Amino acid sequence: MSRKPIFAANWKMNKGPSEAEDFVKSILSKIQNQPFSCDVVIAPAYIALPKAAEALNNHHGIAIAAQNCSQFDSGAYTGEVSVVMLRELLVHYVILGHSERRAIYGETDEVINAKLKKAREANLRPIFCIGETLQEREAGKLESVLRTQITEGLKGLSEKDMTETVVAYEPVWAIGTGVTATSEQAQEAHAFVRSVIADIYGPETAAKVRIQYGGSVKPNNAAELMACPDIDGALIGGASLDPQSFLDIIHNGTVEK
């Protein structure tokens, strides 16, 4: 089945409103209204979402993502942002379960699952992150870790919810380290992820789900990674902070399977 590739820029805690606006304007000037053959998503910090959306001015080829959301609708949750608030800012995607949220902020599979459900209630499209640490991989726990993250994280989501969800496989040992999984390692993990989704939702639904690779994706390795049959795009961190680098990854990674 042909799946439309999706490339997402996760800026993390970088770029305030003015920098986000400059980035978007730079991207738009470089593409000169030429359509992308893939879906393109930019995930600024919360505070930069309005400026990024304003600068995009409803450009149909680029969507806005939030980097997180609350599992609650409203209330005494200081510092949190609800899905309803995000919808008001013309956000269409939300990154959930990133390894930094899991490791630094202690987000559990249960919390991530609640956020996924809340995102789908608001018709936001989750980019659901999973991945193993180096210690887990070396201990032979790759499959058990990924299966648990998938099974617990997606619990209670319908088949329709699943087809509206992007899965991002990010080996924790390759995020921001300059180390990239080989194309063989990445494809093996992506194929396993798809097989677990097939176990839960059936092969037809699994064939529709887009699975991104994340972990030190750069212009010079994008083509090889994206050529793998089960890799449907990339979730890009540091290399997405520069407009030309981000566009080069998209260009080099948009290959015929």
N, C-alpha and C positions, 0 to 999 in steps of 0.2 A: 504494500500500500504506500502511496506517495504521501508523505507528511511535509507540510510547509515548514521549512527551518525557522527557528526563532533565536535571535541574538539579543541578549539583554545586558545592559551596562549597569553594574552594581557599584555605585560610587562610594558606598559606605559613608564614613564621616569625613567627606571631602566635598568641597565646592558649596559655597553659600549662594544666596539668590542671584547676585550679580554674576558670579562665575558660571552658574547654571545657565543663565540667560545668554552669556557670551558663547558657551559651548553649543547650545541649540542653534544660535544664529550662525555659528561657524559650520555646523553640520549642514544646515539648510542651504548655505551659500555654496558648499562643496558639491552637493548632489543636484543642485539646479533643477529641482522639481522632477528629477528622474525617478521613476518608481522603483522601489526595492522588490526583489523577487522572493523576499522572506519577510517575516515579521520582525520589527525592530522595537525594542523597549528600552527606556531610560529610567533608572531608579535613583533619583536624587534624595538628599536628606529631606525630612519633613518640611523644614523651614524654606526649602528651595522649590517645593512642588508648585506653588502658585506661579512663580516667575517662569519655570520651565514650561508649564502648560500654556501660559500666556504667549511665550515666545514661539511655541509650536503652532499656535493659532489654528488648532484643529487639523494640522497636517495629517493626512490619512495614513501615511506610511510609518509613522512613529507614535507609539503609545507610551503613556506614563505609568510607572509602577511606584508603589511605596515599598520601603525596605522592611516593613513590619506592620502589624496592627494589633489592637487589643482583642481579646476574646469576649469582651463585655461591650454592651451597647452604650452605656453611660454610667455616671455615678462617681463615687469617691475613689478614683484611680489616678492619683496625681502623676502627671507626665505621660499618660497613655493617650492614644489616638484611636477613635472608633472607625469602623468601616463606613458608617454613614457620613462621617466627616470627610473621609477619603473620597467617597463618591461625589461629594459636593465640589471637590477639587479636580474633577474629571480624571481621576485615577481609574485605570482599568485592570491593572495587575498588582499583586502584592507578593513580595518574597517572604516565605515562611520557613522556619526550621533551619535557617543557615547555621553552619557549624559554630560561628561566633556567638550566635544567640544561644545555642545549646551549651557551649563550653564556658562562656564568660558570664552569661545571665541565667544559667541553670534551667533553660527551658526543656521540659520533658516531652516525651512523645504525646502524653495526655494533653498538655497545654497546647502543643502544636496542632494536634487534632481539633481542639476546640476552636483555635484560630482559623483553621481550614474551613470548618463548618460555618463559622461566622462570616468569613469572606464569601463563601458561596451563597449564603442567605442574601448578601448585598449584590450578588451577581458580579463580584470581583473574581478574576482569574488568578488562582494561586500559582506561584512558582515555588514548588515544594522541594526543599533541599534535603538530600541524604548523603551519607558518606562515612567512610571508616577512617580511623586513625592509623598511623604507621604501625603502632603496636598491635592493633587488632588485625591488620593485614598479615603481619609477620607471624602472628599466632594462629593463622588459618581461620580467622573468624569473619572474614569478609562477607560471606553469604549469610551467616546468621545475623550479623549486625544489620545488613541491608534489609533482610527479610523482616526483622523486628521493626525497624524504622518505617518501612512501607506499610506493614500490616497494622501497626498501632496508629501511625499517622493518618492513614486513610480510612480508619474505622468509621462506618456509618455514612460514607459518601456514596451517592448513587452513581450509576453508570454515566448519566449525563454530567454529573459533577466531575467525574473522572476525566471525561473527554475535554472538559473545560480547564483541566489542571495540567500544568507543565511540570514535569519532574526534572530536577537538576541533580545529577550525580556529581558530587564534588569530593574526591578523596582528600581528607583533611590535610594529609601530609604534602599535598601539592598546591595548597591555597596560599598564594603570596610568597612562596618559597623559591620560585624560579624552577622548581622541579615539576616536571609534567609526567603524568602517566603515559606510557607508550601507547600508541594507537591500539596495539593488541590488548594491553591491560584495560584500556578504556572501553573498547568494544566488548570484551568479555564481561565487564561489570554491567554495561548497558543492556546486553542481551539477558543477563541474569535478572536485572530489574524488570525488564519487559516480561520475563517468564513468571515472576512473582505477581505482577499485575494481571497476567493471564490466568493465574491460579485463582485470583479473587474475582475478577470481572469477566473472564472469558477471553479467548484469543482475538475475537473481533474487536472488542473494546481496547485491548492492549495494543493492537496494531494501529489504533488511531492516536494513542497517547504520544506526545512529543517528549523526548528525553534529552535534555541538554547535558553537555559536559562543562564542568567548571574546574579550574585548577591551573593557573599560570598559562592560560590561553593567550597566544601572541600572534601577530601577523605571519610569522615564519613557521608556525606549527598548525595553523588553523586548517589548511587544506587537507593535510594528512588525517587529522582527527575527524573532520567533518565528512570525509569520504567513507567512514565506517558506516555500515548499513543501519545500525541502531542508534547512531548519534544524530540528533536532529537540531543542532545548534549549540550555542554556548552561553553560559552565564559568566561574564567577564568582569574582573575586578580592576586591578591596577592599570592594565592596558586599555581600559575603556575611558580613562581620565583625559586622554588626548584625543581630540576629534578625528585626526587623520589615522591614528593607530586603530581606533574603533572601526572606522570605515574600511581600513585595510583588512581587518579580521573578517568583517562581513563579506567583503569582495572575495578574499582568498578562500573563505569557508563556504561560499555558496557554490557548491559543485553538484554536478549530476551524479546521482547514485548509480 
